[in-house]
């Protein structure tokens, strides 16, 4: 059985180092994409301070479709180029939004969310989806988070077998 302790540190590098070690241990030898994404979102939701949503949107048929997540129910489909998630998918660039109310076209799924980080997930030249994390705290995320979460994504998608098919 997988066990973990809360990560109590103000040092983001140390936090992500430990978080990513937990992810590695949690995944073990299992390569199933669905259980991997489910457990990854649960790990983020339970260990990251000051967040209210963590999960994945997966690219399918020219839009992002809600995947495994933790938090309140969310928007099911997001067009590419719309909102923070769609912008990350269209540009293939990390979106760090310090204040969601100031992001043009922000899609409100939870009115309590005040800041957001979205990382595109790309394998080769193919968009797989995005990792989306919301916070009720303004200015919660920065490029240190982007770096640590980028490594989280790299570990996750180097271990699971995802072929782009949503059942």
VMD Tcl script that builds the backbone (N, CA, C; Angstrom):
set m [mol new atoms 501]
animate dup $m
set s [atomselect $m all]
$s set {name element resname resid chain x y z} {
  {N N UNK 1 A 0.835 -1.188 0.000}
  {CA C UNK 1 A 0.000 0.000 0.000}
  {C C UNK 1 A 0.877 1.248 0.000}
  {N N UNK 2 A 0.480 2.231 -0.781}
  {CA C UNK 2 A 1.214 3.490 -0.880}
  {C C UNK 2 A 0.870 4.389 0.303}
  {N N UNK 3 A 1.868 4.926 0.961}
  {CA C UNK 3 A 1.644 5.883 2.046}
  {C C UNK 3 A 2.511 7.115 1.790}
  {N N UNK 4 A 2.062 8.223 2.330}
  {CA C UNK 4 A 2.818 9.459 2.186}
  {C C UNK 4 A 2.580 10.330 3.407}
  {N N UNK 5 A 3.463 11.293 3.581}
  {CA C UNK 5 A 3.311 12.298 4.625}
  {C C UNK 5 A 3.123 13.644 3.945}
  {N N UNK 6 A 2.440 14.543 4.627}
  {CA C UNK 6 A 2.309 15.895 4.091}
  {C C UNK 6 A 3.694 16.499 3.915}
  {N N UNK 7 A 3.841 17.298 2.898}
  {CA C UNK 7 A 5.126 17.939 2.618}
  {C C UNK 7 A 5.075 19.343 3.207}
  {N N UNK 8 A 5.736 19.507 4.324}
  {CA C UNK 8 A 5.699 20.796 5.020}
  {C C UNK 8 A 7.007 21.540 4.797}
  {N N UNK 9 A 7.008 22.368 3.768}
  {CA C UNK 9 A 8.168 23.193 3.456}
  {C C UNK 9 A 7.708 24.403 2.654}
  {N N UNK 10 A 8.422 25.496 2.801}
  {CA C UNK 10 A 8.161 26.682 1.994}
  {C C UNK 10 A 9.067 26.725 0.762}
  {N N UNK 11 A 9.986 25.771 0.678}
  {CA C UNK 11 A 10.918 25.700 -0.436}
  {C C UNK 11 A 10.271 24.898 -1.564}
  {N N UNK 12 A 9.922 25.578 -2.654}
  {CA C UNK 12 A 9.199 24.899 -3.741}
  {C C UNK 12 A 10.035 23.815 -4.404}
  {N N UNK 13 A 11.330 24.038 -4.538}
  {CA C UNK 13 A 12.184 23.016 -5.146}
  {C C UNK 13 A 12.131 21.735 -4.311}
  {N N UNK 14 A 12.246 21.872 -3.014}
  {CA C UNK 14 A 12.172 20.715 -2.114}
  {C C UNK 14 A 10.780 20.076 -2.172}
  {N N UNK 15 A 9.744 20.913 -2.205}
  {CA C UNK 15 A 8.378 20.395 -2.281}
  {C C UNK 15 A 8.202 19.512 -3.515}
  {N N UNK 16 A 8.581 20.024 -4.684}
  {CA C UNK 16 A 8.382 19.265 -5.920}
  {C C UNK 16 A 9.299 18.050 -5.999}
  {N N UNK 17 A 10.482 18.151 -5.409}
  {CA C UNK 17 A 11.363 16.990 -5.344}
  {C C UNK 17 A 10.667 15.842 -4.608}
  {N N UNK 18 A 10.077 16.141 -3.471}
  {CA C UNK 18 A 9.385 15.110 -2.686}
  {C C UNK 18 A 8.090 14.666 -3.363}
  {N N UNK 19 A 7.332 15.608 -3.915}
  {CA C UNK 19 A 6.094 15.265 -4.615}
  {C C UNK 19 A 6.382 14.303 -5.768}
  {N N UNK 20 A 7.422 14.588 -6.532}
  {CA C UNK 20 A 7.745 13.758 -7.683}
  {C C UNK 20 A 8.263 12.384 -7.267}
  {N N UNK 21 A 8.929 12.304 -6.128}
  {CA C UNK 21 A 9.326 10.989 -5.598}
  {C C UNK 21 A 8.093 10.196 -5.180}
  {N N UNK 22 A 7.128 10.867 -4.581}
  {CA C UNK 22 A 5.870 10.200 -4.228}
  {C C UNK 22 A 5.171 9.673 -5.484}
  {N N UNK 23 A 5.138 10.496 -6.526}
  {CA C UNK 23 A 4.499 10.062 -7.769}
  {C C UNK 23 A 5.181 8.811 -8.313}
  {N N UNK 24 A 6.495 8.825 -8.330}
  {CA C UNK 24 A 7.251 7.681 -8.825}
  {C C UNK 24 A 6.904 6.420 -8.032}
  {N N UNK 25 A 6.857 6.535 -6.712}
  {CA C UNK 25 A 6.524 5.386 -5.859}
  {C C UNK 25 A 5.076 4.953 -6.063}
  {N N UNK 26 A 4.181 5.902 -6.204}
  {CA C UNK 26 A 2.762 5.606 -6.377}
  {C C UNK 26 A 2.497 4.858 -7.683}
  {N N UNK 27 A 3.149 5.262 -8.746}
  {CA C UNK 27 A 2.939 4.619 -10.040}
  {C C UNK 27 A 3.473 3.191 -10.057}
  {N N UNK 28 A 4.577 2.965 -9.363}
  {CA C UNK 28 A 5.155 1.623 -9.339}
  {C C UNK 28 A 5.367 1.102 -10.747}
  {N N UNK 29 A 4.976 -0.151 -10.974}
  {CA C UNK 29 A 5.131 -0.764 -12.293}
  {C C UNK 29 A 3.858 -0.713 -13.121}
  {N N UNK 30 A 2.804 -0.128 -12.584}
  {CA C UNK 30 A 1.523 -0.089 -13.290}
  {C C UNK 30 A 1.579 0.953 -14.399}
  {N N UNK 31 A 1.222 0.568 -15.606}
  {CA C UNK 31 A 1.303 1.471 -16.747}
  {C C UNK 31 A -0.062 1.919 -17.249}
  {N N UNK 32 A -1.119 1.574 -16.523}
  {CA C UNK 32 A -2.470 1.945 -16.958}
  {C C UNK 32 A -2.654 3.459 -16.884}
  {N N UNK 33 A -3.057 4.064 -17.989}
  {CA C UNK 33 A -3.166 5.527 -18.044}
  {C C UNK 33 A -4.278 6.061 -17.158}
  {N N UNK 34 A -5.410 5.372 -17.095}
  {CA C UNK 34 A -6.531 5.894 -16.323}
  {C C UNK 34 A -6.220 5.906 -14.831}
  {N N UNK 35 A -5.741 4.802 -14.300}
  {CA C UNK 35 A -5.415 4.776 -12.873}
  {C C UNK 35 A -4.254 5.722 -12.573}
  {N N UNK 36 A -3.318 5.847 -13.508}
  {CA C UNK 36 A -2.201 6.768 -13.311}
  {C C UNK 36 A -2.651 8.215 -13.205}
  {N N UNK 37 A -3.545 8.637 -14.112}
  {CA C UNK 37 A -4.051 10.015 -14.065}
  {C C UNK 37 A -4.920 10.246 -12.835}
  {N N UNK 38 A -5.714 9.249 -12.473}
  {CA C UNK 38 A -6.557 9.372 -11.272}
  {C C UNK 38 A -5.693 9.569 -10.032}
  {N N UNK 39 A -4.701 8.714 -9.860}
  {CA C UNK 39 A -3.847 8.818 -8.683}
  {C C UNK 39 A -2.977 10.068 -8.705}
  {N N UNK 40 A -2.539 10.486 -9.885}
  {CA C UNK 40 A -1.737 11.707 -9.981}
  {C C UNK 40 A -2.552 12.923 -9.547}
  {N N UNK 41 A -3.803 13.009 -9.990}
  {CA C UNK 41 A -4.638 14.151 -9.589}
  {C C UNK 41 A -4.932 14.101 -8.091}
  {N N UNK 42 A -5.135 12.911 -7.539}
  {CA C UNK 42 A -5.375 12.782 -6.095}
  {C C UNK 42 A -4.143 13.203 -5.301}
  {N N UNK 43 A -2.969 12.822 -5.777}
  {CA C UNK 43 A -1.729 13.193 -5.098}
  {C C UNK 43 A -1.565 14.713 -5.077}
  {N N UNK 44 A -1.771 15.351 -6.222}
  {CA C UNK 44 A -1.676 16.811 -6.287}
  {C C UNK 44 A -2.675 17.473 -5.347}
  {N N UNK 45 A -3.911 17.024 -5.411}
  {CA C UNK 45 A -4.985 17.646 -4.628}
  {C C UNK 45 A -4.736 17.523 -3.126}
  {N N UNK 46 A -4.191 16.409 -2.715}
  {CA C UNK 46 A -3.989 16.174 -1.288}
  {C C UNK 46 A -2.682 16.730 -0.740}
  {N N UNK 47 A -1.713 17.003 -1.601}
  {CA C UNK 47 A -0.420 17.472 -1.111}
  {C C UNK 47 A -0.112 18.931 -1.418}
  {N N UNK 48 A -0.674 19.476 -2.474}
  {CA C UNK 48 A -0.380 20.876 -2.796}
  {C C UNK 48 A -1.189 21.800 -1.894}
  {N N UNK 49 A -0.520 22.734 -1.241}
  {CA C UNK 49 A -1.261 23.670 -0.390}
  {C C UNK 49 A -2.021 24.709 -1.216}
  {N N UNK 50 A -3.113 25.163 -0.665}
  {CA C UNK 50 A -3.881 26.281 -1.232}
  {C C UNK 50 A -4.378 26.040 -2.654}
  {N N UNK 51 A -4.875 24.829 -2.920}
  {CA C UNK 51 A -5.517 24.589 -4.208}
  {C C UNK 51 A -6.933 24.068 -3.965}
  {N N UNK 52 A -7.799 24.269 -4.952}
  {CA C UNK 52 A -9.173 23.768 -4.833}
  {C C UNK 52 A -9.591 22.893 -6.017}
  {N N UNK 53 A -8.662 22.642 -6.954}
  {CA C UNK 53 A -8.971 21.753 -8.078}
  {C C UNK 53 A -7.657 21.330 -8.723}
  {N N UNK 54 A -7.554 20.055 -9.066}
  {CA C UNK 54 A -6.376 19.542 -9.770}
  {C C UNK 54 A -6.820 18.414 -10.683}
  {N N UNK 55 A -6.479 18.518 -11.948}
  {CA C UNK 55 A -6.876 17.441 -12.841}
  {C C UNK 55 A -6.405 17.638 -14.264}
  {N N UNK 56 A -6.914 16.768 -15.104}
  {CA C UNK 56 A -6.486 16.687 -16.490}
  {C C UNK 56 A -7.656 16.914 -17.436}
  {N N UNK 57 A -7.358 17.610 -18.514}
  {CA C UNK 57 A -8.240 17.661 -19.674}
  {C C UNK 57 A -7.473 16.983 -20.798}
  {N N UNK 58 A -8.126 16.078 -21.507}
  {CA C UNK 58 A -7.479 15.312 -22.565}
  {C C UNK 58 A -7.983 15.758 -23.931}
  {N N UNK 59 A -7.068 15.841 -24.878}
  {CA C UNK 59 A -7.376 16.321 -26.224}
  {C C UNK 59 A -8.081 15.230 -27.019}
  {N N UNK 60 A -9.254 15.589 -27.542}
  {CA C UNK 60 A -10.012 14.654 -28.379}
  {C C UNK 60 A -10.925 15.452 -29.301}
  {N N UNK 61 A -10.900 15.112 -30.581}
  {CA C UNK 61 A -11.791 15.725 -31.570}
  {C C UNK 61 A -11.757 17.253 -31.522}
  {N N UNK 62 A -10.560 17.815 -31.531}
  {CA C UNK 62 A -10.370 19.269 -31.604}
  {C C UNK 62 A -10.880 20.034 -30.385}
  {N N UNK 63 A -10.967 19.365 -29.239}
  {CA C UNK 63 A -11.347 20.048 -27.996}
  {C C UNK 63 A -10.712 19.316 -26.822}
  {N N UNK 64 A -10.779 19.941 -25.654}
  {CA C UNK 64 A -10.312 19.311 -24.425}
  {C C UNK 64 A -11.512 18.719 -23.708}
  {N N UNK 65 A -11.374 17.459 -23.287}
  {CA C UNK 65 A -12.450 16.745 -22.605}
  {C C UNK 65 A -11.989 16.451 -21.182}
  {N N UNK 66 A -12.863 16.698 -20.231}
  {CA C UNK 66 A -12.544 16.479 -18.826}
  {C C UNK 66 A -12.053 15.059 -18.588}
  {N N UNK 67 A -10.937 14.949 -17.892}
  {CA C UNK 67 A -10.370 13.660 -17.509}
  {C C UNK 67 A -10.375 13.532 -15.997}
  {N N UNK 68 A -9.552 12.647 -15.462}
  {CA C UNK 68 A -9.490 12.456 -14.013}
  {C C UNK 68 A -9.135 13.754 -13.291}
  {N N UNK 69 A -9.831 13.999 -12.178}
  {CA C UNK 69 A -9.597 15.222 -11.412}
  {C C UNK 69 A -10.025 15.030 -9.966}
  {N N UNK 70 A -9.666 16.003 -9.139}
  {CA C UNK 70 A -10.106 16.102 -7.753}
  {C C UNK 70 A -10.596 17.528 -7.545}
  {N N UNK 71 A -11.735 17.674 -6.899}
  {CA C UNK 71 A -12.307 18.988 -6.645}
  {C C UNK 71 A -13.768 19.003 -7.019}
  {N N UNK 72 A -14.319 20.203 -7.126}
  {CA C UNK 72 A -15.729 20.339 -7.494}
  {C C UNK 72 A -15.948 19.908 -8.942}
  {N N UNK 73 A -17.194 19.523 -9.288}
  {CA C UNK 73 A -17.484 19.197 -10.689}
  {C C UNK 73 A -17.027 20.338 -11.603}
  {N N UNK 74 A -16.587 19.956 -12.801}
  {CA C UNK 74 A -15.950 20.928 -13.687}
  {C C UNK 74 A -16.597 20.942 -15.067}
  {N N UNK 75 A -16.220 21.936 -15.841}
  {CA C UNK 75 A -16.650 22.031 -17.235}
  {C C UNK 75 A -16.198 20.764 -17.959}
  {N N UNK 76 A -17.080 20.188 -18.760}
  {CA C UNK 76 A -16.780 18.911 -19.408}
  {C C UNK 76 A -15.954 19.095 -20.676}
  {N N UNK 77 A -16.254 20.117 -21.462}
  {CA C UNK 77 A -15.549 20.325 -22.733}
  {C C UNK 77 A -15.072 21.773 -22.830}
  {N N UNK 78 A -13.855 21.931 -23.313}
  {CA C UNK 78 A -13.281 23.263 -23.497}
  {C C UNK 78 A -12.725 23.344 -24.919}
  {N N UNK 79 A -13.187 24.313 -25.710}
  {CA C UNK 79 A -12.647 24.468 -27.067}
  {C C UNK 79 A -11.175 24.897 -27.030}
  {N N UNK 80 A -10.405 24.418 -27.977}
  {CA C UNK 80 A -9.008 24.829 -28.096}
  {C C UNK 80 A -8.983 26.338 -28.337}
  {N N UNK 81 A -8.141 27.029 -27.576}
  {CA C UNK 81 A -8.021 28.474 -27.704}
  {C C UNK 81 A -8.924 29.259 -26.774}
  {N N UNK 82 A -9.817 28.593 -26.052}
  {CA C UNK 82 A -10.748 29.280 -25.150}
  {C C UNK 82 A -10.340 29.055 -23.697}
  {N N UNK 83 A -10.420 30.109 -22.894}
  {CA C UNK 83 A -10.080 30.000 -21.483}
  {C C UNK 83 A -8.600 29.707 -21.280}
  {N N UNK 84 A -8.228 29.466 -20.041}
  {CA C UNK 84 A -6.826 29.222 -19.708}
  {C C UNK 84 A -6.375 27.874 -20.272}
  {N N UNK 85 A -7.194 26.841 -20.089}
  {CA C UNK 85 A -6.834 25.503 -20.589}
  {C C UNK 85 A -6.726 25.485 -22.105}
  {N N UNK 86 A -7.712 26.057 -22.770}
  {CA C UNK 86 A -7.696 26.088 -24.228}
  {C C UNK 86 A -6.546 26.910 -24.779}
  {N N UNK 87 A -6.167 27.977 -24.066}
  {CA C UNK 87 A -5.025 28.797 -24.483}
  {C C UNK 87 A -3.717 28.027 -24.355}
  {N N UNK 88 A -3.572 27.274 -23.261}
  {CA C UNK 88 A -2.367 26.450 -23.087}
  {C C UNK 88 A -2.280 25.397 -24.184}
  {N N UNK 89 A -3.417 24.802 -24.518}
  {CA C UNK 89 A -3.447 23.777 -25.565}
  {C C UNK 89 A -3.123 24.374 -26.934}
  {N N UNK 90 A -3.644 25.553 -27.226}
  {CA C UNK 90 A -3.419 26.188 -28.529}
  {C C UNK 90 A -1.976 26.654 -28.693}
  {N N UNK 91 A -1.413 27.224 -27.637}
  {CA C UNK 91 A -0.062 27.788 -27.716}
  {C C UNK 91 A 1.027 26.780 -27.376}
  {N N UNK 92 A 0.626 25.680 -26.731}
  {CA C UNK 92 A 1.570 24.689 -26.203}
  {C C UNK 92 A 2.542 25.329 -25.223}
  {N N UNK 93 A 2.052 26.348 -24.508}
  {CA C UNK 93 A 2.867 27.046 -23.511}
  {C C UNK 93 A 2.155 27.041 -22.168}
  {N N UNK 94 A 2.955 26.978 -21.107}
  {CA C UNK 94 A 2.423 27.041 -19.748}
  {C C UNK 94 A 1.706 28.371 -19.558}
  {N N UNK 95 A 0.555 28.305 -18.915}
  {CA C UNK 95 A -0.197 29.511 -18.570}
  {C C UNK 95 A -0.185 29.655 -17.049}
  {N N UNK 96 A 0.422 30.717 -16.558}
  {CA C UNK 96 A 0.407 31.033 -15.133}
  {C C UNK 96 A -0.464 32.267 -14.982}
  {N N UNK 97 A -1.623 32.084 -14.370}
  {CA C UNK 97 A -2.587 33.176 -14.239}
  {C C UNK 97 A -2.643 33.594 -12.776}
  {N N UNK 98 A -2.143 34.781 -12.503}
  {CA C UNK 98 A -2.081 35.282 -11.126}
  {C C UNK 98 A -3.453 35.682 -10.602}
  {N N UNK 99 A -4.326 36.159 -11.522}
  {CA C UNK 99 A -5.677 36.575 -11.149}
  {C C UNK 99 A -6.625 36.171 -12.285}
  {N N UNK 100 A -7.447 35.175 -12.037}
  {CA C UNK 100 A -8.326 34.656 -13.094}
  {C C UNK 100 A -9.306 35.706 -13.603}
  {N N UNK 101 A -9.665 36.674 -12.771}
  {CA C UNK 101 A -10.609 37.710 -13.200}
  {C C UNK 101 A -9.999 38.630 -14.252}
  {N N UNK 102 A -8.674 38.629 -14.371}
  {CA C UNK 102 A -7.995 39.475 -15.343}
  {C C UNK 102 A -7.611 38.723 -16.615}
  {N N UNK 103 A -7.924 37.422 -16.681}
  {CA C UNK 103 A -7.584 36.644 -17.874}
  {C C UNK 103 A -8.725 36.771 -18.874}
  {N N UNK 104 A -8.453 37.320 -20.069}
  {CA C UNK 104 A -9.517 37.487 -21.068}
  {C C UNK 104 A -10.129 36.137 -21.458}
  {N N UNK 105 A -11.439 36.035 -21.341}
  {CA C UNK 105 A -12.126 34.813 -21.734}
  {C C UNK 105 A -12.036 33.678 -20.740}
  {N N UNK 106 A -11.648 33.988 -19.506}
  {CA C UNK 106 A -11.554 32.935 -18.484}
  {C C UNK 106 A -12.889 32.212 -18.356}
  {N N UNK 107 A -12.848 30.888 -18.347}
  {CA C UNK 107 A -14.049 30.070 -18.190}
  {C C UNK 107 A -14.200 29.748 -16.709}
  {N N UNK 108 A -15.281 30.193 -16.114}
  {CA C UNK 108 A -15.492 29.996 -14.675}
  {C C UNK 108 A -16.179 28.658 -14.437}
  {N N UNK 109 A -15.449 27.728 -13.856}
  {CA C UNK 109 A -16.049 26.455 -13.431}
  {C C UNK 109 A -16.357 26.516 -11.937}
  {N N UNK 110 A -15.462 27.143 -11.169}
  {CA C UNK 110 A -15.652 27.328 -9.731}
  {C C UNK 110 A -15.373 28.796 -9.427}
  {N N UNK 111 A -16.396 29.554 -9.025}
  {CA C UNK 111 A -16.186 30.981 -8.771}
  {C C UNK 111 A -15.196 31.271 -7.643}
  {N N UNK 112 A -14.864 30.270 -6.832}
  {CA C UNK 112 A -13.895 30.470 -5.750}
  {C C UNK 112 A -12.457 30.518 -6.271}
  {N N UNK 113 A -12.213 30.025 -7.472}
  {CA C UNK 113 A -10.849 30.001 -8.018}
  {C C UNK 113 A -10.392 31.412 -8.364}
  {N N UNK 114 A -9.207 31.773 -7.886}
  {CA C UNK 114 A -8.663 33.112 -8.103}
  {C C UNK 114 A -7.385 33.112 -8.930}
  {N N UNK 115 A -6.655 31.986 -8.918}
  {CA C UNK 115 A -5.457 31.870 -9.747}
  {C C UNK 115 A -5.398 30.458 -10.306}
  {N N UNK 116 A -4.573 30.284 -11.343}
  {CA C UNK 116 A -4.592 29.011 -12.058}
  {C C UNK 116 A -3.256 28.802 -12.766}
  {N N UNK 117 A -2.870 27.544 -12.880}
  {CA C UNK 117 A -1.722 27.173 -13.702}
  {C C UNK 117 A -2.155 26.019 -14.591}
  {N N UNK 118 A -1.803 26.115 -15.864}
  {CA C UNK 118 A -2.142 25.064 -16.826}
  {C C UNK 118 A -0.888 24.742 -17.632}
  {N N UNK 119 A -0.552 23.456 -17.661}
  {CA C UNK 119 A 0.603 22.993 -18.417}
  {C C UNK 119 A 0.150 22.089 -19.550}
  {N N UNK 120 A 0.561 22.402 -20.787}
  {CA C UNK 120 A 0.226 21.496 -21.889}
  {C C UNK 120 A 1.012 20.197 -21.743}
  {N N UNK 121 A 0.385 19.113 -22.143}
  {CA C UNK 121 A 1.040 17.800 -22.131}
  {C C UNK 121 A 1.221 17.397 -23.587}
  {N N UNK 122 A 2.477 17.293 -23.998}
  {CA C UNK 122 A 2.800 17.021 -25.395}
  {C C UNK 122 A 3.745 15.826 -25.450}
  {N N UNK 123 A 3.461 14.914 -26.351}
  {CA C UNK 123 A 4.357 13.774 -26.575}
  {C C UNK 123 A 4.735 13.794 -28.049}
  {N N UNK 124 A 6.035 13.964 -28.321}
  {CA C UNK 124 A 6.469 14.171 -29.700}
  {C C UNK 124 A 5.900 15.487 -30.184}
  {N N UNK 125 A 5.157 15.446 -31.276}
  {CA C UNK 125 A 4.488 16.643 -31.791}
  {C C UNK 125 A 3.003 16.640 -31.476}
  {N N UNK 126 A 2.564 15.700 -30.654}
  {CA C UNK 126 A 1.132 15.521 -30.417}
  {C C UNK 126 A 0.680 16.058 -29.068}
  {N N UNK 127 A -0.360 16.882 -29.107}
  {CA C UNK 127 A -0.985 17.358 -27.880}
  {C C UNK 127 A -1.769 16.205 -27.260}
  {N N UNK 128 A -1.488 15.910 -26.010}
  {CA C UNK 128 A -2.222 14.879 -25.277}
  {C C UNK 128 A -3.329 15.521 -24.452}
  {N N UNK 129 A -3.037 16.670 -23.871}
  {CA C UNK 129 A -4.012 17.359 -23.043}
  {C C UNK 129 A -3.331 18.422 -22.213}
  {N N UNK 130 A -3.937 18.737 -21.068}
  {CA C UNK 130 A -3.359 19.723 -20.158}
  {C C UNK 130 A -3.543 19.260 -18.716}
  {N N UNK 131 A -2.626 19.702 -17.873}
  {CA C UNK 131 A -2.775 19.589 -16.427}
  {C C UNK 131 A -3.249 20.949 -15.949}
  {N N UNK 132 A -4.346 20.973 -15.222}
  {CA C UNK 132 A -4.971 22.216 -14.759}
  {C C UNK 132 A -5.046 22.191 -13.237}
  {N N UNK 133 A -4.557 23.250 -12.596}
  {CA C UNK 133 A -4.634 23.362 -11.136}
  {C C UNK 133 A -5.136 24.758 -10.802}
  {N N UNK 134 A -6.165 24.819 -9.960}
  {CA C UNK 134 A -6.777 26.084 -9.546}
  {C C UNK 134 A -6.540 26.327 -8.067}
  {N N UNK 135 A -6.559 27.604 -7.701}
  {CA C UNK 135 A -6.395 27.992 -6.303}
  {C C UNK 135 A -7.369 29.110 -5.941}
  {N N UNK 136 A -7.862 29.104 -4.699}
  {CA C UNK 136 A -8.692 30.214 -4.238}
  {C C UNK 136 A -7.853 31.422 -3.802}
  {N N UNK 137 A -6.533 31.321 -3.944}
  {CA C UNK 137 A -5.603 32.357 -3.501}
  {C C UNK 137 A -5.022 33.078 -4.719}
  {N N UNK 138 A -5.065 34.405 -4.713}
  {CA C UNK 138 A -4.431 35.186 -5.776}
  {C C UNK 138 A -2.926 34.923 -5.788}
  {N N UNK 139 A -2.323 34.964 -6.968}
  {CA C UNK 139 A -0.869 34.841 -7.117}
  {C C UNK 139 A -0.304 33.549 -6.530}
  {N N UNK 140 A -1.078 32.479 -6.550}
  {CA C UNK 140 A -0.635 31.219 -5.933}
  {C C UNK 140 A 0.507 30.564 -6.713}
  {N N UNK 141 A 0.538 30.723 -8.028}
  {CA C UNK 141 A 1.465 29.967 -8.872}
  {C C UNK 141 A 2.514 30.863 -9.519}
  {N N UNK 142 A 3.680 30.275 -9.779}
  {CA C UNK 142 A 4.753 30.989 -10.466}
  {C C UNK 142 A 5.532 29.996 -11.327}
  {N N UNK 143 A 6.635 30.447 -11.891}
  {CA C UNK 143 A 7.404 29.587 -12.790}
  {C C UNK 143 A 8.115 28.457 -12.045}
  {N N UNK 144 A 8.345 28.605 -10.754}
  {CA C UNK 144 A 8.877 27.473 -9.979}
  {C C UNK 144 A 7.864 26.334 -9.954}
  {N N UNK 145 A 6.585 26.689 -9.811}
  {CA C UNK 145 A 5.534 25.668 -9.879}
  {C C UNK 145 A 5.519 25.037 -11.267}
  {N N UNK 146 A 5.650 25.859 -12.292}
  {CA C UNK 146 A 5.643 25.343 -13.663}
  {C C UNK 146 A 6.774 24.340 -13.866}
  {N N UNK 147 A 7.940 24.642 -13.341}
  {CA C UNK 147 A 9.086 23.737 -13.482}
  {C C UNK 147 A 8.834 22.420 -12.745}
  {N N UNK 148 A 8.397 22.500 -11.489}
  {CA C UNK 148 A 8.141 21.291 -10.707}
  {C C UNK 148 A 7.023 20.449 -11.286}
  {N N UNK 149 A 5.958 21.105 -11.742}
  {CA C UNK 149 A 4.836 20.377 -12.344}
  {C C UNK 149 A 5.200 19.825 -13.720}
  {N N UNK 150 A 6.090 20.511 -14.423}
  {CA C UNK 150 A 6.578 19.982 -15.693}
  {C C UNK 150 A 7.304 18.661 -15.490}
  {N N UNK 151 A 8.101 18.582 -14.443}
  {CA C UNK 151 A 8.785 17.327 -14.122}
  {C C UNK 151 A 7.776 16.263 -13.703}
  {N N UNK 152 A 6.747 16.664 -12.962}
  {CA C UNK 152 A 5.664 15.754 -12.562}
  {C C UNK 152 A 5.029 15.121 -13.807}
  {N N UNK 153 A 4.724 15.950 -14.801}
  {CA C UNK 153 A 4.133 15.466 -16.056}
  {C C UNK 153 A 5.099 14.530 -16.782}
  {N N UNK 154 A 6.374 14.904 -16.818}
  {CA C UNK 154 A 7.364 14.060 -17.498}
  {C C UNK 154 A 7.442 12.677 -16.866}
  {N N UNK 155 A 7.460 12.620 -15.545}
  {CA C UNK 155 A 7.493 11.331 -14.849}
  {C C UNK 155 A 6.232 10.540 -15.179}
  {N N UNK 156 A 5.093 11.191 -15.041}
  {CA C UNK 156 A 3.812 10.516 -15.252}
  {C C UNK 156 A 3.707 9.925 -16.656}
  {N N UNK 157 A 3.979 10.733 -17.664}
  {CA C UNK 157 A 3.767 10.277 -19.035}
  {C C UNK 157 A 4.927 9.446 -19.583}
  {N N UNK 158 A 6.019 9.352 -18.838}
  {CA C UNK 158 A 7.065 8.397 -19.227}
  {C C UNK 158 A 6.742 7.011 -18.681}
  {N N UNK 159 A 5.812 6.954 -17.745}
  {CA C UNK 159 A 5.491 5.686 -17.083}
  {C C UNK 159 A 4.177 5.064 -17.537}
  {N N UNK 160 A 3.199 5.888 -17.868}
  {CA C UNK 160 A 1.901 5.327 -18.259}
  {C C UNK 160 A 1.857 5.125 -19.770}
  {N N UNK 161 A 0.975 4.258 -20.204}
  {CA C UNK 161 A 0.768 4.028 -21.630}
  {C C UNK 161 A -0.549 4.680 -22.034}
  {N N UNK 162 A -0.423 5.833 -22.687}
  {CA C UNK 162 A -1.611 6.553 -23.142}
  {C C UNK 162 A -1.574 6.619 -24.652}
  {N N UNK 163 A -2.595 6.085 -25.298}
  {CA C UNK 163 A -2.611 6.045 -26.761}
  {C C UNK 163 A -3.594 7.035 -27.374}
  {N N UNK 164 A -4.135 7.932 -26.560}
  {CA C UNK 164 A -5.037 8.947 -27.090}
  {C C UNK 164 A -6.470 8.502 -27.233}
  {N N UNK 165 A -6.771 7.306 -26.812}
  {CA C UNK 165 A -8.133 6.797 -26.937}
  {C C UNK 165 A -8.850 6.947 -25.603}
  {N N UNK 166 A -9.955 7.670 -25.620}
  {CA C UNK 166 A -10.795 7.786 -24.432}
  {C C UNK 166 A -11.949 6.827 -24.591}
  {N N UNK 167 A -12.134 6.012 -23.612}
  {CA C UNK 167 A -13.202 5.009 -23.681}
  {C C UNK 167 A -14.472 5.573 -23.096}
}
mol reanalyze $m
mol bondsrecalc $m
mol representation Tube
mol addrep $m
